[in-house]
Amino acid sequence: MIPLRHAPGLRRRRTAGRTLIAAALLAAASVAPAAAAPQAPAAPAAVRAASTPAYQQVAHFYGAYIDAVTAEGGGKLATALRSFYLTPALRSQLRSWETRNHADGVLRAQNTPIAFKVTRGDSGGGHTWSKVRLTWSGGKHPLYSHLTVQSDLQTGKISGIR
């Protein structure tokens, strides 16, 4: 489980650090090369996605996303993270779900969890599923919710959240 600490100084440093890393990764991924120099052909998406297991991609997304929605003014980063990690079809489904439910479709809640855990699931038919456990309270009897997150094996993008 990846705990999200509530210590004020630690929380701000970790959030700022993850936010900066996520922003840098998104900026690096979206920057076009300055010179039109010939380049080697890009590796197929399946090869690039295979370098990081899908459940780790899901963990990276949820860690950065929770930090972004928790941070003051993190809305633009949360939107950028959705654009980078989620398929266009899923983003459209989430917008509809959020309109109907008045909650965040990625978290399936109106607030943010204090921790999360991602475990690998089954694969088949070009997809893999990860289990996401969101922790909403601490103490002796913590409150959890569970999500099943579908990822496309070819692109590595998240294509479903249930």
C-alpha positions in Angstrom: 0.0 0.0 0.0 1.3 3.5 -0.8 0.3 5.7 2.2 -0.3 9.3 1.6 0.9 11.0 4.8 -1.0 13.9 6.4 2.0 15.5 8.0 1.8 19.1 6.6 5.4 19.6 5.5 5.9 16.0 4.3 2.6 16.1 2.4 3.4 19.3 0.6 6.9 18.1 -0.4 5.7 14.7 -1.6 2.8 16.2 -3.5 5.0 18.9 -5.0 7.6 16.3 -5.9 5.1 13.9 -7.6 3.3 16.8 -9.3 6.6 18.1 -10.7 7.6 14.7 -11.9 4.3 14.0 -13.5 4.3 17.5 -15.2 7.8 16.9 -16.5 6.9 13.5 -17.9 3.8 14.9 -19.6 5.8 17.8 -21.0 8.5 15.5 -22.3 6.0 13.2 -23.9 4.2 16.0 -25.7 7.1 18.1 -26.9 7.8 17.8 -30.6 11.5 17.6 -31.7 12.9 21.0 -32.5 14.8 19.9 -35.6 13.3 17.8 -38.4 16.3 15.5 -38.3 15.7 12.0 -39.6 14.9 9.6 -36.8 14.9 5.9 -36.5 11.4 4.4 -36.7 9.6 4.3 -33.5 9.1 1.0 -31.7 5.6 -0.3 -31.9 3.3 0.8 -29.0 3.1 -2.8 -27.8 6.9 -2.9 -27.3 6.9 0.4 -25.4 3.9 -0.7 -23.2 5.6 -4.0 -22.4 8.5 -2.2 -20.7 6.3 -1.3 -17.8 3.6 -3.8 -16.6 0.1 -2.5 -16.9 -0.6 -2.7 -13.1 2.5 -0.5 -12.5 1.2 2.0 -15.1 -2.1 2.0 -13.2 -0.2 2.6 -9.9 1.7 5.5 -11.5 -1.5 7.0 -12.7 -3.4 6.7 -9.4 -0.4 8.1 -7.4 0.0 11.1 -9.6 -3.7 11.6 -10.1 -4.5 11.5 -6.3 -1.7 14.0 -5.7 -3.0 16.3 -8.4 -6.6 16.4 -7.3 -5.4 16.9 -3.7 -3.1 19.7 -4.5 -4.5 23.2 -4.6 -4.8 24.3 -8.3 -4.0 20.7 -9.5 -7.0 20.6 -11.9 -4.9 21.2 -15.0 -2.5 18.5 -14.1 -5.3 16.1 -13.3 -6.8 16.8 -16.8 -3.4 16.3 -18.4 -2.9 13.0 -16.5 -6.3 11.8 -17.8 -5.3 12.8 -21.3 -2.0 10.9 -21.1 -3.1 7.7 -19.3 -6.7 7.2 -20.3 -8.2 6.4 -23.7 -10.4 9.0 -25.4 -13.4 6.6 -25.1 -12.9 6.2 -21.3 -12.5 10.0 -20.9 -15.9 10.4 -22.6 -17.5 7.7 -20.4 -16.1 9.4 -17.3 -17.5 12.8 -18.2 -21.0 11.2 -18.6 -20.6 9.3 -15.3 -19.4 12.4 -13.5 -22.3 14.5 -14.8 -24.8 11.9 -13.5 -23.1 11.2 -10.2 -21.6 14.6 -9.3 -18.3 12.8 -8.3 -14.8 12.1 -9.7 -15.1 9.2 -12.1 -11.6 8.0 -11.7 -11.9 7.7 -7.9 -15.7 7.0 -8.0 -16.0 9.4 -5.1 -16.5 13.1 -4.2 -13.3 13.2 -2.1 -9.8 11.8 -2.2 -8.5 8.6 -0.6 -5.7 8.7 2.0 -3.9 5.7 0.4 -4.2 3.2 -2.5 -2.9 -0.2 -3.5 -2.8 -1.7 -7.0 -2.4 -5.4 -7.7 -2.2 -7.2 -11.0 -5.1 -9.1 -12.3 -6.0 -11.3 -15.2 -5.3 -10.7 -18.9 -7.0 -11.8 -22.1 -8.3 -10.6 -25.4 -5.7 -7.8 -25.6 -6.6 -6.4 -22.2 -5.4 -6.7 -18.6 -7.2 -5.9 -15.4 -5.7 -4.4 -12.2 -7.4 -4.3 -8.9 -7.3 -0.9 -7.1 -8.0 -0.6 -3.4 -8.7 2.9 -2.2 -8.4 3.6 1.5 -10.7 6.2 2.8 -10.0 6.2 6.6 -7.3 4.9 8.9 -7.4 3.4 12.4 -8.4 0.0 13.6 -11.2 -0.5 11.0 -10.3 1.4 7.8 -12.9 1.9 5.1 -12.0 0.7 1.6 -13.5 0.7 -1.9 -12.4 -1.5 -4.7 -12.1 -0.7 -8.4 -11.3 -2.9 -11.4 -9.2 -1.0 -14.0 -8.9 -2.3 -17.5 -5.8 -1.5 -19.6 -5.1 -2.1 -23.3 -2.1 -4.3 -23.7 -1.2 -2.8 -27.1 -1.2 0.9 -26.0 -0.8 0.6 -22.3 -3.6 3.1 -21.8 -6.4 2.7 -19.2 -9.6 1.9 -21.1 -12.1 1.0 -18.3 -12.8 1.7 -14.6 -15.5 -0.3 -12.8 
